[in-house]
Amino acid sequence: MMILPSTAEMYRALVERDQSFEGLFYACIRTTGIFCRPTCYARKPKPENVEYAPTIQEALHRGYRPCQLCEPMSAASAPNWLAPLLDELKRQPDLKLRDHDLRMRGLDPVQVRRTFKRSFGMTFQAYQRACRLGTAMKSLHAGAQTLDAGMDAGFESDSGFREAFARVFGATPGRARGTALLTATWIETPLGPMLAIAGDRGLELLEFVDRRALETELHALRDKLGAPIVPGDHPILTRTSAQLREYFAGTRREFDIPLNQHGSPFQLAAWTALCEIPYGETRSYTDMARRVGSPGAVRAIGRVNGQNQIAIIVPCHRVIRADGSLCGYGGGRWRKQWLLDHEKRTASS
C-alpha cells in the first residue's frame, strides 16, 4: 500500500473527477458523513470539509457511510445478493450476522467472504467490524452527544447506536461516562488516525484505527481490567498527542509517556527491549531474542512483537528480518517502511 498523494492533488482530482485516481483514495466528506470515489458527481465540498482515506475499510473505520450516488461499495459483475445485503446492514448497522444468519438468507458464507474480499479488500466479518468500530470512532472523534452521534452515524434510533457503541467499548455512552476507568481519544497523524486509550496508571493502547485486530484488542483490554472505555480527555492522552506531533515533525526521538502494559514476564521483557532500540536503527528477531536472554526464542519474539498494543512509542517497527527485509506489522508494512525511513532520514540530518 502506498502513502496517499498530497491533499492538494487529491482535492484537484476530486474536483476534476480525474479517473486516473480511481481506487487510489476515497474522499470522506465531514459535513455529510459519507465517503465517495474520486469521480463522484456530487456537488464538491470545500477543501477543509474533506479528509482522505486510502481504503474503504479505513473510511468505514472513521465512521463514514458510502455515497448513494457514486456507490463506492459497488463492484463490477457484483452478484445479485450483494446490494440487498449491504442495504440490510445500512438499515440496521448494529446487526452482527454470522454464518448461520447468512445461510438463513440463502447465502453461502464462503462465497460472501470471498466476494467481499475480492471487491472491497476485506471479508464480510471485517466489513461488519469496520462498521461497528466506525460508529463508535465517529462518536469519539466528534465528541457529540449520544443521540446526535448516533444519528450522524446513520442510525435511525438511539437504541441501535447505543448497542453498537457498547459492542466496541463495553457500555452505552451515557452509562459508561459515570463508571469509566479508561479514557479514549482520536489522534490524527500523517499515516492515518490512531486510537489512544489511557488510565491513571499510564497509556494502555495506541493503534491505527484500521488495524484489523483493533476491536478484539478493545474487548480484551476492557475485560482484563473489568471496566468500559469511554471518550474523553486525560493528561496522559494530551501528552501522547503532543509528543506524537513532535515525533512526526522530526523534533522528538524519545517518548517519556508512562505506559501500563499487560503481559507475562517474557512479554514485558521483550517490549522493554523494543524501547531500547536506538532511534534510526533496527534489530533482527535474533538480536531481540538474545537481548531478553532467550536466544532460541526467535519465533516467540515475533509473536510478542505482534501482540504489542502501543505502536510507535513501543517501536516494534524497528525489528526486521536478519537479511534486512521487512516483515509483518500490525499497521501495515507500508507504515513500517515509512516510519523506518522517517527515523533514518531525521537521525542523519
C-alpha positions in Angstrom: 0.0 0.0 0.0 1.3 3.4 -0.9 1.1 6.7 1.0 -1.6 8.9 -0.3 -0.9 11.7 -2.8 -0.8 15.3 -1.4 -4.1 16.7 -0.1 -4.0 19.4 -2.8 -3.5 16.8 -5.6 -6.4 14.6 -4.2 -8.7 17.6 -4.0 -7.8 18.6 -7.5 -8.6 15.1 -8.7 -11.9 15.2 -6.8 -13.0 18.5 -8.3 -11.9 17.4 -11.8 -13.3 13.9 -11.4 -9.9 12.5 -12.5 -10.4 8.9 -13.4 -6.7 8.1 -13.0 -7.1 8.4 -9.3 -9.9 5.9 -9.1 -9.1 3.3 -6.4 -6.2 5.4 -5.0 -8.2 7.2 -2.4 -11.7 7.8 -1.1 -13.0 11.3 -0.2 -14.6 11.5 3.2 -17.0 14.4 3.5 -17.2 15.8 7.0 -20.4 17.8 6.5 -22.4 14.8 5.2 -20.7 11.8 6.8 -20.3 10.0 3.5 -17.3 8.8 1.5 -17.1 9.0 -2.3 -15.0 7.8 -5.2 -12.7 10.5 -6.7 -15.0 10.6 -9.7 -18.2 11.2 -7.8 -20.6 13.6 -9.5 -22.0 15.0 -6.2 -21.6 18.7 -5.5 -18.0 19.3 -4.5 -17.4 20.3 -0.8 -14.9 22.9 0.4 -11.4 21.6 0.9 -11.5 22.0 4.6 -14.5 19.7 4.8 -12.8 16.7 3.1 -10.4 14.1 4.6 -9.0 11.2 2.6 -8.7 7.5 3.2 -6.6 5.0 1.2 -9.1 2.2 1.5 -12.8 1.5 2.0 -12.0 -0.1 5.3 -10.4 3.0 6.7 -13.3 5.2 5.6 -15.7 2.8 7.4 -13.4 2.8 10.5 -13.7 6.6 10.5 -17.4 6.3 10.7 -18.3 7.4 7.1 -21.1 5.8 5.1 -20.9 5.0 1.3 -22.3 7.6 -1.0 -25.5 6.6 -2.7 -24.6 8.5 -5.9 -21.2 7.1 -6.8 -21.6 3.9 -4.8 -18.0 3.2 -3.7 -19.2 -0.2 -2.3 -20.5 -1.4 -5.6 -18.4 -3.7 -7.8 -18.4 -4.7 -11.4 -20.2 -8.0 -12.0 -21.5 -8.0 -8.4 -23.8 -10.9 -7.5 -27.4 -10.0 -7.2 -27.4 -10.7 -3.5 -24.8 -8.1 -2.7 -26.8 -5.0 -2.9 -29.7 -6.3 -0.7 -27.2 -7.5 1.9 -25.5 -4.1 2.0 -28.9 -2.3 2.2 -29.9 -4.5 5.2 -26.7 -3.6 7.1 -27.2 0.1 6.2 -30.7 0.0 7.7 -29.5 -1.9 10.8 -25.9 -1.0 11.4 -25.9 -2.8 14.7 -26.6 -6.2 13.1 -24.0 -8.9 13.7 -24.6 -11.6 11.1 -22.8 -14.9 11.5 -22.6 -17.8 9.1 -25.8 -19.3 10.3 -27.6 -16.0 9.7 -26.3 -15.9 6.1 -27.4 -19.4 5.4 -30.9 -18.5 6.7 -30.9 -15.8 4.0 -30.0 -18.4 1.4 -26.4 -17.3 1.1 -23.2 -19.3 1.1 -20.9 -17.8 3.9 -17.7 -18.8 1.9 -19.0 -17.1 -1.2 -19.9 -14.0 0.8 -16.5 -13.8 2.4 -14.7 -14.2 -1.0 -16.9 -11.6 -2.7 -16.2 -9.0 0.0 -12.5 -9.8 0.0 -12.3 -9.5 -3.8 -14.5 -6.4 -4.2 -13.6 -4.4 -1.1 -10.3 -5.8 0.2 -11.9 -7.3 3.4 -14.1 -10.2 4.4 -17.7 -9.8 5.3 -17.0 -10.1 9.0 -14.3 -7.5 8.7 -16.8 -5.2 7.0 -19.2 -5.6 9.9 -16.5 -4.9 12.4 -15.4 -1.8 10.5 -19.0 -0.5 10.5 -19.4 -1.1 14.3 -16.0 0.3 15.1 -16.6 3.3 12.8 -19.8 4.1 14.6 -18.0 4.3 17.9 -15.0 6.0 16.5 -17.1 8.7 14.9 -18.7 9.4 18.3 -15.2 9.5 19.8 -13.9 11.8 17.1 -16.8 14.3 17.1 -17.4 14.5 20.9 -21.1 14.8 20.2 -24.0 13.9 22.4 -25.1 10.3 22.3 -28.2 10.8 20.2 -26.6 13.3 17.8 -23.6 11.0 17.3 -25.9 8.0 16.6 -28.0 10.0 14.0 -24.8 11.2 12.3 -23.6 7.6 12.1 -26.7 6.6 10.2 -28.7 5.0 13.0 -32.5 5.6 12.9 -32.8 5.1 16.7 -30.7 6.0 19.7 -31.0 2.4 21.0 -29.4 1.0 17.8 -26.5 3.3 18.2 -26.1 2.5 21.9 -26.0 -1.2 21.1 -23.3 -0.8 18.5 -21.3 1.5 20.8 -21.5 -1.0 23.6 -20.2 -3.8 21.4 -17.0 -2.0 20.9 -16.4 -0.1 24.2 -18.3 -2.2 26.7 -21.0 0.1 27.9 -23.5 2.6 26.5 -22.1 6.1 26.1 -24.2 7.7 28.9 -23.8 4.9 31.4 -20.1 4.5 30.7 -19.3 8.1 31.4 -20.1 7.7 35.1 -18.0 4.5 35.6 -15.1 5.0 33.3 -11.7 3.7 34.3 -10.1 4.1 30.8 -10.5 7.1 28.5 -10.1 7.1 24.7 -9.3 9.7 22.2 -8.8 10.0 18.4 -5.3 11.3 17.3 -4.7 12.4 13.7 -1.3 11.5 12.2 0.3 11.7 8.8 -0.2 7.9 8.5 -3.8 7.9 9.4 -5.8 8.3 12.6 -4.9 6.4 15.7 -6.9 5.4 18.8 -5.2 6.1 22.2 -6.5 4.8 25.5 -5.2 5.7 28.9 -5.9 5.4 32.6 -4.3 6.8 35.7 -1.6 4.1 35.5 -0.5 5.0 32.1 -1.1 4.6 28.3 -2.8 1.3 27.7 -3.2 1.3 23.9 -2.1 3.2 20.8 -3.1 1.7 17.5 -4.0 2.8 13.9 -7.8 2.6 13.6 -7.7 0.4 10.5 -5.8 -2.3 12.3 -7.8 -5.5 11.7 -7.5 -6.8 15.3 -8.4 -3.5 17.0 -11.9 -4.4 18.1 -10.6 -7.7 19.5 -7.9 -5.8 21.4 -10.5 -3.4 22.8 -12.7 -6.3 24.0 -9.7 -8.0 25.6 -8.5 -4.8 27.3 -11.8 -3.9 28.9 -12.4 -7.5 30.0 -9.0 -7.7 31.6 -9.4 -4.5 33.5 -13.1 -5.0 34.2 -14.1 -1.5 33.0 -15.6 0.1 29.9 -13.7 2.5 27.7 -15.3 5.9 27.0 -14.4 9.0 25.0 -12.9 11.9 27.0 -9.8 13.8 28.0 -6.9 12.6 30.1 -3.5 14.3 30.9 -1.7 11.2 29.5 -3.7 11.3 26.3 -2.8 15.0 25.9 0.9 14.3 26.3 0.6 11.4 23.9 -1.0 13.5 21.2 1.6 16.3 21.7 4.6 14.0 21.6 3.3 12.2 18.5 3.0 15.5 16.7 6.7 16.2 17.6 7.7 12.8 16.5 6.1 13.1 13.1 7.6 16.6 12.8 11.1 15.1 13.3 11.7 17.1 16.6 11.3 14.2 19.0 13.3 10.9 19.1 12.3 9.6 22.5 9.0 9.4 24.4 8.5 9.9 28.1 4.9 8.8 28.5 4.0 6.4 31.3 3.0 3.0 29.9 0.8 0.4 31.5 1.3 -2.8 29.5 -0.2 -6.2 30.5 1.6 -9.4 29.8 3.8 -12.2 31.0 7.4 -11.5 32.2 8.7 -12.6 28.8 6.3 -10.2 27.0 7.2 -7.3 29.3 10.9 -8.0 28.8 10.5 -8.1 25.0 8.5 -4.8 25.0 11.1 -3.2 27.2 13.8 -4.3 24.8 12.0 -2.7 22.0 12.1 0.6 23.7 15.9 0.2 24.0 16.5 0.1 20.2 18.0 3.5 19.3 16.1 5.9 17.1 17.0 5.4 13.5 18.4 1.9 14.0 16.9 -1.6 13.6 17.4 -5.0 15.1 16.7 -8.5 14.0 14.5 -11.0 15.8 17.6 -13.0 16.6 19.1 -9.9 18.2 16.0 -9.3 20.3 15.9 -12.9 21.4 19.4 -12.6 22.7 18.6 -9.3 24.3 15.9 -10.9 26.5 18.2 -13.9 27.4 16.4 -16.4 25.3 18.5 -17.0 22.1 16.3 -19.8 20.9 13.0 -17.8 21.2 13.2 -16.1 17.8 9.6 -17.1 16.8 8.3 -16.2 20.2 9.8 -12.7 19.9 8.0 -12.3 16.6 4.7 -13.3 18.2 5.2 -11.0 21.1 6.0 -8.1 18.8 2.7 -8.6 17.1 1.0 -8.5 20.5 2.4 -5.1 21.3 -0.6 -2.7 21.6 1.3 0.6 21.8 2.5 1.4 18.3 5.4 3.8 17.6 6.1 4.6 21.3 7.0 0.9 21.8 8.8 0.7 18.5 8.1 -2.8 17.2 8.5 -1.3 13.7 12.3 -1.3 14.3 12.5 -5.1 14.2 13.3 -6.6 10.8 14.5 -9.9 9.4 18.1 -10.9 9.7 18.6 -10.3 5.9 17.4 -6.7 6.3 14.0 -7.2 4.7 10.7 -6.1 6.2 8.3 -8.5 8.0 4.8 -8.1 9.3 3.5 -5.1 11.1 0.0 -4.6 12.6 -0.4 -1.2 11.0 0.7 -2.5 7.6 4.1 -2.9 6.0 3.8 0.4 4.2 3.6 2.2 7.5 6.5 0.3 8.9 8.6 1.3 5.9 7.5 5.0 6.3 8.4 5.0 10.0 11.9 3.5 9.3 12.6 5.9 6.5 11.4 8.9 8.6 13.6 7.9 11.5 16.7 7.2 9.4 16.2 10.5 7.5 15.7 12.5 10.7 18.6 10.8 12.5 21.0 11.7 9.7 20.0 15.3 9.5 
